[in-house]
Amino acid sequence: MDRPVASDDPSLDASTRVLDDDRSFPQSRTAASGWAAAMLPLGGVAAVWATAIAWWPTLPPQIPLHFDGSGVPDRWGPASVANWFMLPFIATWIAALVGGVGVFLPALARTWPGLVNVPQKKRWMALSPDARVRTIDPVRWLLGLVGLLVNGAWLWILWGTRWVAMDPDPANPTRTLGGVGLVLVLVGVMLAGVLLATLRMRTLVLREGGSADPPSDVAGAGLVARDP
């Protein structure tokens, strides 16, 4: 029977070209996945801004501007626009940076692959540009997850700042932002994400590398490989 294999025939639409081991998928799907991952930090920063704007009218005259390692405020200041909205501005810059890297990573993988640090680097460099882009999909999702988690931390800081500021007694020991425990949890989740993304990308590189060199009889046969 006939099986479709990878082909360079320009008459075939790119979305219909498949490998004989069914390991490729349309470029449109890869692009959509990358943009969805880039939207995660942008969605997080939108939540940060919405929260900051909603709580702005409810703030007391003074708010904590800095917390020590135990979550106790050690510096206070006026609830000005600059002091309250500084955190959303920082969140915006970080989201733009993380999302931008995720968006432009495919261009680096296609044009300047030497700048991308990946597992199985030599095997990855030997892949076609399209194959290299497919294998970095886990990294793009990791960047989106990191951006989302960081924005979650900003939301936590906003909530804690308002929570402490609303107490009429600034010395109340029960009104704290909390210790470094949540920070350690976030770092642990990020490190776990890095490990999983690295292992997944390594698997994809090995799969794509195995499909990159078809047998000589198939490579010269054209569109169709026929089973004996």
Buried (B, 14 or more C-beta within 10 A) or exposed (E): EEBBBBBEEEEEEEEEBBBBEEBBBBBEEBEEBBBEBBBBBBBBBBBBBEBBEEBEEEBEEEBBBEBEEEBBBEEBEEBEEEBBBEBBBBBBEBBBEBBEBBBEBBEBBEEEBEEBEBBBEEBBEBBEEBBBBBBBBBBBBBBBBBBBBBBBBBBBBBBBBBBBBEEEEEEEEEBBBBBEEBEEEBEEBBEEBBEBBBEBBBBBBBBBBEBBEBEEEBEEBEEEBEEE
